[in-house]
Amino acid sequence: MTVTSTVLRQHAETQYANELEALIACDRRQRPPRWKMSPWAVSTYLLGGKLDNGVEISPKYIGNPRVIEIAVATLATDRALLLLGVPGTAKSWVSEHLAAAISGDSTLVVQGTAGTGEEAVRYGWNYAQLLSKGPSLEAVVASPVMRAMREGKIARVEELTRIAGEVQDSLITILSEKVLPIAELDDEVQAQKGFNIIATANDRDRGVNELSSALKRRFNTVVLPPPRSADEEVRIVQTRVASMGRALELPGELPALEEIRRIVTVFRELREGITADGKVKIKAPSASMSTAEAISVITHGMSLAAHFGDGVLRGADLAAGMVGAIVKDPIQDRVVMLEYLETVVKERDGWKDLYRACRDVMA
């Protein structure tokens, strides 16, 4: 399939193909079996840097580099990787880019939900083939995990803890024995070198199923923490907003750094329950107030400014998205938001426009 500019969101290996090719071309370090590049190059692809040939690699993850190094080193062993963290800490983003860099293919994905069945993890059946020819390999519908085992690639399991416990445990034999039995055919699929699994999970949302101790032992867990500082979070938001603006072809100017910093400040204060200067305690809303939501608020504001304003992002453009991200519970969160507006936003120099715009939205 040829990916063109009409694709709304390209896979990582397509969007960053030039960077991946540049890294592979200059990578002289040892590569694990079937890896497209060495662990050093994978880490450089995620963290960014300048290559010897002058090519700039953009950072995909902004944070503690040791976290990425541990994740990459894990995948170079026979241990699976579990990326754990609160919502919005870039677990899926990191998972996709790790798979793209290691296997050149980030599309072997199992999306975990309450309705995810065992066939999504192991295999299913083509019932037309099954009825006409009986049980056979031709009638087997391979799951992304089975395909990754056959091809020696990385499989991704998103939101592992949303999958029912008995389905989760179907991974145990795959991870420990590197074999997927097909009992109906008295056959099996043995994993080729290069196969591994990256799973993501968080324990904050509702509908979470605890992992069994047997399954936990088969993963090396790496926690992706929230951004350590406001400056780090501002940089993350600024980078992702610029990328999304280009992908969505939003007209108008890129948001000023001051506007990004205002949204990041609001989200961090509500998330931590105290103002940045440590002087005022704040009630926390039910929303997670993640970095990902801050990115969405800025992008939404850019769209408003571009299509219904003069292209310059202002407080009035941010207000609707900000209130929508904070007020998830129409009663309790509304009280929290109004209190925050009156005690913090209203009193802050240069924030009167944001205060008035939020009050108008909540009126």
C-alpha positions in Angstrom: 0.0 0.0 0.0 1.4 3.4 -1.0 1.1 6.0 1.7 0.4 9.5 0.4 0.0 12.9 1.9 -3.8 12.2 2.2 -3.1 9.9 5.1 -4.3 11.6 8.3 -1.7 9.9 10.5 1.2 8.0 9.0 2.9 5.1 10.8 6.1 6.1 12.6 8.2 4.1 10.1 6.7 6.1 7.3 6.6 9.5 8.9 10.2 9.3 10.1 11.6 7.2 7.2 14.4 9.6 6.4 15.7 9.6 10.0 15.5 5.8 10.2 17.4 5.4 6.9 20.1 7.9 8.0 20.6 6.0 11.3 20.8 2.6 9.6 23.3 4.0 7.1 25.7 5.3 9.7 25.1 2.5 12.3 28.2 0.3 12.7 27.4 -1.2 16.1 26.3 -4.7 16.7 22.7 -5.5 16.1 20.6 -8.2 17.8 19.2 -10.8 15.4 16.7 -9.3 12.9 16.9 -5.8 14.3 17.0 -3.0 11.7 19.6 -1.1 13.8 21.7 -1.4 17.0 20.3 -0.6 20.4 22.4 2.6 20.4 20.7 3.7 17.1 17.2 2.8 18.5 17.9 4.9 21.6 19.2 7.8 19.4 16.1 7.6 17.3 13.9 8.0 20.4 16.0 10.6 22.2 17.2 12.6 19.3 20.7 13.8 18.4 23.1 14.8 15.6 24.7 12.1 13.6 28.3 12.1 12.3 27.0 12.9 8.8 25.2 16.0 10.1 21.7 14.6 10.0 19.5 15.8 12.9 17.4 13.2 14.6 14.3 14.7 16.2 13.5 13.6 19.8 10.5 11.4 20.0 10.7 11.1 23.8 11.6 14.1 26.0 12.6 12.9 29.5 15.1 10.8 31.4 17.2 9.1 28.7 17.9 6.2 31.1 14.3 5.1 30.8 14.6 4.6 27.1 18.0 2.8 27.4 16.5 0.4 29.9 13.5 -0.3 27.6 15.7 -0.9 24.6 18.1 -3.1 26.5 15.1 -5.2 27.7 13.9 -5.8 24.2 17.4 -7.0 23.2 16.9 -9.9 25.7 14.2 -12.5 25.8 12.2 -10.5 28.3 9.0 -8.7 27.2 8.6 -5.0 28.0 5.8 -3.4 30.0 5.5 0.4 29.8 3.6 1.5 32.8 2.4 5.0 33.7 -0.5 7.3 34.3 -2.5 8.3 31.3 -0.8 10.7 28.9 2.8 9.8 29.6 3.5 8.7 26.0 3.4 4.9 26.6 1.7 4.2 23.2 3.9 6.8 21.5 7.1 5.2 22.8 5.8 1.7 22.0 5.1 2.6 18.4 8.5 4.2 17.9 10.4 1.3 19.5 8.7 -1.1 17.2 9.3 1.1 14.1 13.0 1.4 14.9 13.6 -2.2 15.8 11.4 -4.1 13.3 10.6 -1.4 10.8 7.0 -2.2 11.4 4.8 -0.7 14.2 1.5 -2.1 12.9 1.4 -5.5 14.7 -0.9 -4.2 17.4 -3.5 -5.8 19.7 -5.8 -3.1 21.1 -6.8 -4.0 24.6 -10.5 -3.5 25.6 -13.0 -5.2 27.8 -14.2 -7.1 24.7 -10.8 -8.3 23.5 -11.0 -12.0 23.0 -8.3 -14.7 23.1 -8.3 -14.9 19.3 -7.0 -11.3 19.1 -3.9 -12.5 21.1 -3.5 -16.1 19.7 -5.4 -16.9 16.5 -8.9 -17.2 15.1 -10.5 -19.1 12.3 -11.7 -18.4 8.8 -15.1 -20.1 9.1 -15.6 -20.4 5.3 -12.3 -22.3 5.0 -13.1 -24.3 8.2 -16.5 -25.5 6.9 -15.2 -26.3 3.4 -11.8 -27.9 4.2 -11.9 -28.6 8.0 -9.2 -27.5 10.5 -6.1 -26.6 8.6 -3.3 -24.0 8.6 -5.1 -22.2 5.7 -8.1 -21.7 7.9 -6.1 -20.1 10.7 -6.4 -16.3 11.0 -3.2 -15.2 12.5 -3.2 -12.6 15.3 -0.7 -9.7 15.3 1.2 -11.7 17.9 1.3 -14.8 15.8 2.5 -12.8 12.8 5.2 -11.2 14.9 6.4 -14.6 16.1 6.6 -15.9 12.5 8.4 -12.9 11.2 10.7 -12.2 14.1 9.2 -8.7 14.8 7.9 -6.7 17.7 4.2 -7.1 18.6 2.5 -4.4 20.6 -0.3 -4.9 23.2 -2.0 -1.6 24.0 -3.8 -1.2 27.4 -3.0 -4.7 28.6 -4.9 -4.2 31.9 -8.1 -3.5 30.1 -8.1 -7.1 28.8 -9.8 -9.7 30.8 -7.5 -11.8 33.1 -8.0 -15.1 31.3 -7.2 -13.5 28.0 -4.1 -11.8 29.4 -2.8 -15.2 30.6 -2.8 -16.5 27.1 0.4 -14.6 26.8 2.2 -16.6 29.4 3.2 -19.6 27.2 4.1 -17.2 24.4 6.4 -15.2 26.7 8.0 -18.1 28.6 8.3 -20.8 26.0 8.3 -18.6 22.8 5.7 -20.9 21.4 2.1 -20.5 20.4 0.3 -23.9 20.4 -2.4 -24.6 17.9 -4.2 -27.4 19.8 -6.8 -28.1 17.1 -4.1 -29.0 14.6 -1.6 -30.6 17.0 0.8 -28.0 15.8 2.6 -24.9 17.0 4.2 -21.6 15.9 7.8 -21.1 17.2 9.0 -17.5 17.6 11.8 -16.5 15.3 14.7 -14.5 16.6 13.8 -10.8 16.9 10.3 -11.5 18.3 9.3 -9.7 21.4 6.3 -8.0 22.9 5.8 -4.4 24.2 2.7 -3.9 26.3 1.4 -0.7 27.8 -0.8 -0.3 30.9 -2.0 2.2 33.5 -3.7 1.7 36.8 -5.5 5.0 37.0 -8.5 4.4 34.7 -11.7 2.5 35.5 -12.1 -1.0 34.1 -8.6 -2.1 34.9 -7.8 -5.8 35.4 -4.9 -6.6 37.6 -2.1 -8.7 36.0 -1.5 -12.1 37.4 1.8 -12.6 39.2 2.8 -15.2 36.6 2.3 -12.7 33.8 4.1 -9.9 35.7 7.2 -12.1 36.1 7.5 -12.4 32.3 7.7 -8.6 31.8 10.3 -6.1 32.7 8.3 -3.1 33.8 9.5 0.4 32.9 7.6 3.3 34.4 7.2 6.3 32.2 6.9 9.2 34.7 5.1 12.5 34.1 7.4 15.4 33.0 9.7 16.3 35.8 9.5 20.1 35.3 7.3 22.7 33.7 10.1 23.5 31.2 10.3 19.8 30.1 6.5 19.6 29.7 6.4 22.8 27.7 9.1 21.4 25.4 7.1 18.2 24.9 3.9 20.1 24.1 5.6 22.6 21.8 7.2 19.7 19.8 4.1 17.6 19.4 1.9 20.6 18.7 4.2 21.7 15.9 4.2 18.2 14.4 0.4 17.8 14.6 -0.2 21.3 13.1 1.9 20.3 10.1 0.1 16.9 9.8 -3.4 18.5 10.0 -2.3 21.4 7.7 -3.7 23.9 10.2 -3.4 27.5 8.8 -2.3 30.3 11.0 0.7 30.8 13.3 2.3 28.3 15.6 1.2 29.1 19.2 3.4 31.5 21.2 5.5 29.9 23.9 3.6 32.0 26.5 0.3 30.4 25.6 1.7 26.9 25.8 3.3 27.7 29.2 -0.1 29.0 30.5 -1.8 25.7 29.7 1.0 23.6 31.1 1.0 25.7 34.3 -2.8 25.2 34.7 -2.6 21.5 34.1 0.4 21.0 36.4 -1.2 23.0 39.2 -4.5 21.2 39.1 -2.6 17.8 38.8 -0.4 18.5 41.8 -3.0 20.4 44.0 -0.8 23.4 44.5 0.2 26.6 42.7 3.6 26.8 41.0 4.9 29.1 43.7 3.7 26.8 46.5 1.5 29.4 48.1 -2.1 28.2 47.3 -3.5 24.7 47.7 -5.9 23.7 45.0 -8.6 21.0 44.8 -7.8 18.4 42.1 -10.4 17.6 39.4 -11.3 14.0 38.5 -9.6 14.4 35.1 -6.0 13.1 34.7 -4.7 16.5 33.3 -2.1 14.7 31.3 0.4 16.2 28.9 -1.5 14.5 26.0 -4.6 16.5 27.0 -2.6 19.7 27.1 -1.5 19.0 23.5 -5.1 18.5 22.5 -6.2 21.8 24.1 -3.5 23.7 22.2 -4.3 22.0 18.9 -8.0 22.7 19.4 -7.2 26.3 20.1 -5.0 26.6 17.0 -8.0 25.3 14.9 -10.3 27.9 16.5 -7.8 30.7 15.9 -7.1 29.7 12.3 -10.7 29.1 11.2 -12.6 31.6 13.3 -10.0 34.2 14.2 -7.0 35.9 12.8 -4.7 32.9 13.1 -3.1 34.1 16.4 -3.7 31.8 19.4 -5.2 33.7 22.4 -6.8 32.9 25.7 -10.3 32.9 24.2 -9.2 30.2 21.8 -7.8 28.0 24.6 -10.7 28.4 27.0 -13.2 26.0 25.5 -10.7 23.2 25.2 -9.3 23.8 28.6 -12.7 23.8 30.4 -13.6 20.6 28.4 -10.4 18.9 29.5 -10.8 19.8 33.2 -14.6 19.5 33.8 -15.4 15.8 33.3 -17.8 15.7 36.2 -20.4 18.4 35.5 -20.9 19.0 39.3 -17.8 18.4 41.2 -15.3 19.4 38.6 -17.2 22.5 37.8 -16.9 23.6 41.4 -13.1 22.9 41.3 -12.7 24.8 38.1 -14.6 27.9 39.3 -12.7 27.9 42.5 -9.4 27.7 40.6 -10.4 30.6 38.3 -11.4 32.9 41.2 -8.5 32.2 43.5 -5.6 31.7 41.0 -6.3 32.7 37.4 -8.1 35.9 38.2 -5.3 37.1 40.5 -2.5 36.3 38.2 -0.9 39.1 36.2 -1.5 38.9 32.5 -4.1 36.2 32.8 -7.3 38.3 32.9 -8.1 37.3 29.3 -8.0 33.6 30.1 -10.1 34.2 33.2 -12.8 36.0 31.3 -12.9 33.6 28.4 -13.2 30.6 30.8 -16.0 32.3 32.7 -17.8 32.9 29.5 -17.6 29.3 28.5 -18.9 28.1 31.9 -21.7 30.7 32.0 
